[in-house]
Amino acid sequence: MSPRILTRTRFLLAELETTYGVDPVPTPAANAILSKTTLQITPMEATQVKRDLISPYLGDRGALLADTYVKIDFEIELSGSGTAGTAPGMDALLQACGLGATIVAATSVTYAPVSTSFSSATIYFYGQTDAGTAVLHRITGCRGDFQLDMATKAIPFVKFTLMGLYNAPTEVAAPAGLTYTKFAKPQIPVAGVTTASITGLAAATALEKFSLKAGNKTEFRNLVGDQYILLSDRNTSGQLDIEAVTPDVHSFFADAALNSTAVINITHGTVAGNKVAINLNAAQVLNPSYADSTGLQMLQIPYIAQPVAGNDDFSIVFT
């Protein structure tokens, strides 16, 4: 009987590539990724090219597969490495999503967008079996997009959506010694743990939800002599959900009508090594709308994160 692949014991490794598409061979001790159960893989995404043939009889003559690549989606809890100045466990993934990393030893790791020299990563997806083996999908040349979500009464997380080059899956011995020490225990956003400021719009806001989507445009390119994941554009956006205030306190509708921008700073965490700051230098306020939360009116405020000097649309700082 063939071994059965268990859903609950799937796991990931991820490591930055030095040369695009060349497997750096991630290891369980150094490159394990602590993913949530939302992990999904499309192991063979492809375009089906039909053979449009005619003959004296009816019937489908089949298709040929073209543009074969891999898609993978998963969520990681938002937390630091546990040590200030040490990159978090999601480092390779953030850099594979169009961000560059600046490390200040024993102090901080800052991620900000780049517009050239995009990094890539190799991801190992293991589907562990009940026989102690594993089906390994080796995904090279990965690039993609991410969305950061933060809400009260929930663990904040980052959702990654990546594309990579297809390699035939193999059955291997299930690796041991996975180390998750670079994933500190997350904290739920509450007063005293999380602070939010919206400079230029309102002196005080009660924040319930915040999201940031990098908005990277990626595409699989398969040409004669080359194949790769192209990252060609970035349109960063998100949303703030705050307790509604009256217009005499502040009118977010007027801000939207005037195409106003604001500096937004979200700081989450209180312990060194597990603090995260999300900073936006010029967030354009779009059309607000009302929503209910436990009987109170909330303002849902979508925004576009604009660059100011370039590659400063936003930053994520771990301290």
Residue pairs with C-beta under 8 A, 6 or more apart in sequence:
3 129
3 130
3 131
3 133
4 129
4 130
5 127
5 128
5 129
5 135
6 127
6 128
6 129
6 130
8 37
9 128
10 39
10 125
10 126
10 127
10 128
11 32
11 33
11 35
11 126
11 128
11 178
12 32
12 33
12 35
12 39
12 74
12 123
12 124
12 125
12 126
13 26
13 27
13 28
13 31
13 32
13 33
13 123
13 124
13 126
14 26
14 31
14 33
14 92
14 93
14 96
14 121
14 122
14 123
14 124
14 142
15 24
15 25
15 26
15 30
15 31
15 92
15 121
15 122
16 24
16 91
16 92
16 95
16 96
16 119
16 120
16 121
17 23
17 24
17 119
17 120
17 121
17 122
17 140
17 141
18 24
20 120
20 141
20 228
21 120
21 140
21 141
21 165
21 228
22 140
23 122
23 138
23 140
24 122
25 122
26 122
26 123
26 124
28 175
28 176
28 177
28 178
28 179
29 177
29 178
29 179
30 179
31 92
32 89
32 178
32 179
32 180
33 74
33 76
33 89
33 90
33 93
33 123
34 76
34 77
34 89
34 180
34 183
35 74
35 75
35 76
36 74
36 75
36 76
36 77
36 157
38 73
38 74
38 75
38 159
39 72
39 73
39 74
39 75
40 72
40 73
40 74
41 70
41 71
41 72
41 73
41 125
41 137
42 70
42 71
42 72
43 70
43 125
43 137
43 169
44 65
44 68
44 70
44 166
45 68
45 69
45 70
45 71
45 163
45 220
46 65
46 66
46 67
46 68
46 69
47 65
47 66
47 67
48 63
48 64
48 65
48 66
49 63
49 64
49 65
49 66
50 61
50 62
50 63
51 61
51 62
51 63
51 64
53 61
66 222
67 220
67 222
68 166
68 222
69 163
69 164
69 165
69 166
69 220
69 222
69 229
70 137
70 139
70 163
70 164
70 165
70 166
71 161
71 162
71 163
72 123
72 125
72 139
72 142
72 160
72 161
72 162
72 164
73 159
73 160
73 161
73 162
74 159
74 160
75 157
75 158
75 159
75 160
76 89
76 90
76 93
76 157
76 158
76 160
76 183
77 155
77 156
77 157
77 183
77 186
78 148
78 150
78 155
78 156
78 157
78 158
78 186
78 268
78 276
79 88
79 183
79 184
79 185
79 186
79 187
79 269
79 274
79 276
80 88
80 184
80 269
80 273
80 274
80 275
80 276
80 318
80 319
81 87
81 88
81 89
81 109
81 181
81 182
81 183
81 184
81 273
81 318
82 181
82 182
82 184
82 273
82 274
83 273
84 106
84 107
84 108
84 272
84 273
84 318
84 319
85 103
85 104
85 105
85 106
85 107
85 108
85 109
86 109
86 182
86 273
87 101
87 103
87 109
87 182
87 318
88 109
88 182
88 183
88 184
88 318
89 180
89 182
89 183
90 158
90 160
91 101
91 109
91 182
92 121
93 121
93 146
93 160
93 162
94 101
94 111
94 146
94 316
95 101
95 111
95 119
95 121
96 119
96 120
96 121
96 142
96 143
96 144
96 162
97 143
97 144
97 145
97 146
97 160
97 162
97 214
97 216
98 113
98 114
98 118
98 143
98 214
98 216
98 231
98 234
99 111
99 112
99 113
99 114
99 214
99 316
100 111
100 112
100 113
100 114
100 119
101 109
101 110
101 111
102 109
102 110
102 111
102 112
103 109
103 110
104 110
107 319
108 317
108 318
108 319
109 317
109 318
110 315
110 316
110 317
110 318
111 315
111 316
111 317
111 318
112 311
112 312
112 314
112 315
112 316
113 214
113 234
113 236
113 307
113 311
113 312
113 313
113 314
114 311
115 234
115 310
115 311
118 143
118 231
119 143
120 141
120 142
120 143
120 229
121 142
121 143
121 162
122 138
122 139
122 140
122 141
122 142
122 164
123 139
123 142
123 162
123 164
124 136
124 137
124 138
124 139
125 136
125 137
125 139
126 134
126 135
126 136
126 137
126 174
126 175
127 134
127 135
127 137
128 134
128 174
129 135
129 174
132 173
132 174
133 171
133 172
133 173
133 174
134 171
134 172
134 173
134 174
134 175
135 169
135 170
135 171
135 172
136 169
136 170
136 171
136 172
137 167
137 169
138 167
138 169
138 170
139 162
139 164
139 165
139 166
139 167
140 164
140 165
140 167
141 164
141 165
141 227
141 228
141 229
142 162
142 163
142 164
142 229
143 162
143 163
143 164
143 216
143 218
143 229
143 230
143 231
144 160
144 161
144 162
144 163
144 216
144 218
144 229
145 160
145 161
145 162
145 213
145 214
145 215
145 216
145 218
146 158
146 159
146 160
146 161
146 213
146 214
147 158
147 159
147 211
147 212
147 213
147 214
148 156
148 157
148 158
148 211
148 212
148 213
148 278
148 316
149 156
149 157
149 158
149 159
149 209
149 210
149 211
150 156
150 189
150 194
150 209
150 210
150 211
150 266
150 268
151 189
151 208
151 209
151 210
151 241
152 188
152 189
152 190
152 208
152 209
153 188
154 188
154 189
155 186
155 188
156 186
156 188
156 189
156 268
163 218
163 220
163 229
164 229
165 227
165 228
165 229
184 273
184 274
185 274
187 193
187 268
187 269
187 270
187 274
189 207
189 268
192 270
193 268
193 269
193 270
194 207
194 266
194 267
194 268
194 269
195 265
195 266
195 267
196 205
196 207
196 210
196 264
196 265
196 266
196 267
197 263
197 264
197 265
198 205
198 240
198 262
198 263
198 264
199 262
199 263
199 264
199 265
200 260
200 261
200 262
200 263
201 250
201 252
201 255
201 260
201 262
201 285
202 245
202 249
202 250
202 252
205 240
205 242
205 243
205 245
206 242
206 243
207 240
207 241
207 242
207 266
208 241
208 242
208 243
208 293
208 298
209 239
209 240
209 241
210 238
210 239
210 240
210 241
210 266
210 278
211 238
211 239
212 236
212 238
212 278
212 280
212 305
212 314
213 236
213 237
213 238
214 234
214 236
215 234
215 235
215 236
215 237
216 231
216 233
216 234
217 231
217 232
217 233
217 234
217 235
218 229
218 230
218 231
218 232
219 229
219 230
219 232
220 227
220 228
220 229
220 230
221 227
221 228
221 229
221 230
234 313
235 304
236 304
236 305
236 313
236 314
237 302
237 303
237 304
237 305
238 283
238 302
238 303
238 305
239 300
239 301
239 302
239 303
240 264
240 299
240 300
240 301
240 303
241 291
241 293
241 298
241 299
241 300
241 301
242 298
242 299
242 301
243 296
243 297
243 298
243 299
244 290
244 296
244 297
244 298
244 299
245 299
247 253
247 254
252 285
252 288
252 299
252 301
253 288
254 260
255 262
255 285
256 285
256 286
256 287
256 288
259 284
259 285
260 284
260 285
261 282
261 283
261 284
261 285
261 306
262 280
262 282
262 283
262 285
263 279
263 280
263 281
263 282
263 283
264 278
264 279
264 280
264 283
264 303
265 277
265 278
265 279
265 280
266 277
266 278
266 279
267 275
267 276
267 277
268 275
268 276
268 277
268 278
269 275
269 276
272 319
273 319
275 318
275 319
276 316
276 317
276 318
276 319
277 315
277 316
277 317
277 319
278 314
278 315
278 316
278 317
279 314
279 315
279 316
279 317
280 303
280 305
280 313
280 314
281 306
281 307
281 308
281 312
281 313
281 314
282 305
282 306
282 307
282 308
282 313
283 303
283 304
283 305
283 306
284 303
284 304
284 306
285 301
285 303
286 301
286 302
286 303
286 304
287 302
288 299
288 300
288 301
288 302
289 299
289 300
290 297
290 298
290 299
290 300
291 297
291 298
291 299
291 300
292 298
305 313
305 314
306 313
307 313
